[in-house]
Amino acid sequence: MADARVIVNGTEYITNRTGWATFSVACDTVGERSWTVTDVQHPEATRYIVTAENPSIVWDKVAVDVEVDSASFGVTKVKVKITNVYDGSSVTGATTVVNGETCEETQPGVYTIELSTWSPIQQVTVQTDAADFETWETLTIHVMNIILYLAIIVAVTVIAVLLLKLRNRNRT
């Protein structure tokens, strides 16, 4: 029925020539939304019957949690957990890349990789197709590498002091 007034969730829409009322909805928050026809008005209609289920749509977004573990000498372990915010379900089968290297999915929605590095500070860049290749970046201090460098510096300093003392003792 063309030109009928259809009230959906309190908002009025007018049907087109084929009897359909269309509308667009956008939502910035995660959650399920549904629509209910609450009234139909037309001069030629005395009542209405809804024969379809109330439509509903879930607005969702992807959450990416990045954990960086630098507790091993020369290795940075990166774990990326990807979930849907609405229901907490794991996002599986995503292509996830850390510093240009593809991660392995070790559990549903969990992607891991070990990066070889001897740098005391490392930038970790994460991208995943599950979130439209949005980029997450973090700078991490590689504690074990710093400890190694400090140990080397202390050892070199002690050896240098001992050699200087030995040299001075030999001169006298």
Residue, then its C-alpha position, 0 to 999 in steps of 0.5 A: m500500500a503506497d503512501a501509508r504512514v508506518i510508525v517504527n519505534g516511534t518514528e514515522y515513515i511513508t511507504n513507497r509505491t510498492g508498499w515498503a518503508t525504508f530507512s537507514v540507521a547508524c550507531d556508534t555504540v556496541g549493542e543489539r538494536s531491534w525495530t517494531v512496527t507500532d502503528v500503520q495509518h492509511p485512509e483505506a486501511t482499518r487495521y494492520i497485521v505484522t507477518a514478519e519477525n521484528p528485525s534486529i541488527v548487532w552493532d559490534k566492533v573488534a577489540v585488539d589486546v597486545e601483550v609484549d613479553s621481553a623477559s628472555f635474552g634476545v627475544t620479544k614475544v608478542k601475543v595479540k588477542i582479538t575479540n568481538v566486543y558485543d559478545g566477547s567471542s574470539v575472532t579467528g582466521a585473521t591475518t595478523v602482522v607484527n613488525g612485518e612478520t605474520c603471526e601464528e594463530t595458537q588458540p582461537g583469536v590468539y595470534t603469537i610471534e617471537l621476534s629476535t632482537w638485541s636492541p634494548i628498546q624495541q618498537v612493536t607495530v601490530q596490524t590485523d585485517a580483523a580491524d581494517f588493518e588499523t595499526w597499534e604501536t608500542l615502545t617496549i624496554h627489553v629488560m633482559n637485553i639491558i641487563l646483558y649490556l650492563a653485565i658486559i659493561v661492568a665486566v669490561t670495566v672490571i677487566a680494564v681496571l685490573l689490567l691497569k693495576l697489573r700494568n702499574r704493578n709491573r712498572t714498579 
